[in-house]
Amino acid sequence: MGRVQLFEISLSHGRVVYSPGEPLAGTVRVRLGAPLPFRAIRVTCTGSCGVSNKANDAAWVAEEDYFNSSLSLADKGSLPAGEHSFPFQFLLPATAPTSFEGPFGKIMHQVRAAIHTPRFSKDHKCSLVFYILSPLNLNSIPDIEQPNVASATKKFSYKLVKTGSVVLTASTDLRGYVVGQALQLHADIENQSGKDTSPVVASLLQKVSYKAKRWIHDIRTIAEVEGAGVKAWRRAQWHEQILVPALPQSALPGCSLIHIDYYLQVSLKAPEATVTLPVFIGNIAVNHAPLSPRPGPGLPPWAPPLVVPSAPPQEEAEAAAGGPHFLDPVSLSTKSHSQQQPLLATLGSVPGAPEPCPQDGSPASYPLRPPLCISTGATVPYFAEGSGGPVPTTSTLILPPEYSSWGYPHGESRARAWQGGDARSPMQTLLSPRRGPTVL
């Protein structure tokens, strides 16, 4: 065995997760088989962010530092053989951002120790990564307790002949959620045509933006659920829920190089209709009941108001005359769900996980402390237990390939989209069928 038999850092009480503004205490331990002369023994606590142009590449093209503090544990001298312990303590800055790790960059916090030996001798170094979690209080976001509603109308065509239109309206009960909370989804589909629609798909999307030489947008599907299609000349409603898995919080306050957004996308493949609702993921649940209750048999209080459909085209009036009336909606069934096993059952086996919530999903049932589990999507494993990975869906209607592919989009098509050749909004362009992360 060598002269240095053990050189390691341990944090008090075995903690790995800290909050901004907390003290971080620990010990540097050294075990020597023979005396070791040294020039200094130092310990350093650092926090930084790095972003790369390539996936899984540590050659950062953009960096920023959050804190860098050093302590001298011992001055010049000689350590005798045996065990030695050097306690230390740092005060973490109140502005330190939450730890994060993705394919194009990371926010990393660590403690490093070094024994600087005399000239021509090898220095000894060790390090330990710890995580910072800065809780996001959803109640600090304006109108977070309000329902989230959006609508889209698309023409239905068959063999170049327009046969009518489809009105897709989607809503959620809130605008923000915490891990383990059920996102209540309501979709209203009015098929004002003589052709059946394709199945309806709802997807919870995570968009991570990295500021390298250009912005890189990594979009992936976190959870997905598929409902049945709507028959011709019928109006249907779809009630579903998505349990929010362990995810990094929206935004990353204190970091200017990485930003996180979440969206609920409800879409039809035929006709191509998409509704995108921005949602927030936080750590402290909304503590207000949903507002603006609306009357209506069979509808939740946060559902959008009834929309009186326009009359079908004149040339199709006879075909529609014998069909069901639009104001008698049917209920759509769910065909497949990526969350095959209840998430709360998984979280229940993890220390510190939230208790199962009541069926009404009242915010009071969610704790202020986030559950201890591995996060889904691009993030660091804050804790060593649990599983947040979604089960792949068996649906035949899945999201466009860019959510599971890493190839870069072609420069020509990207230039067209942003130089006026594409009439869609920037968000529609980012969520359109395109392979790989979007580089702007």
Summary of the structure (lengths in Angstrom):
residues: 440
radius of gyration: 27.1
end to end distance: 53.6
largest distance: 98.9
contacts: 1404
relative contact order: 0.15
helix: 9%
strand: 43%
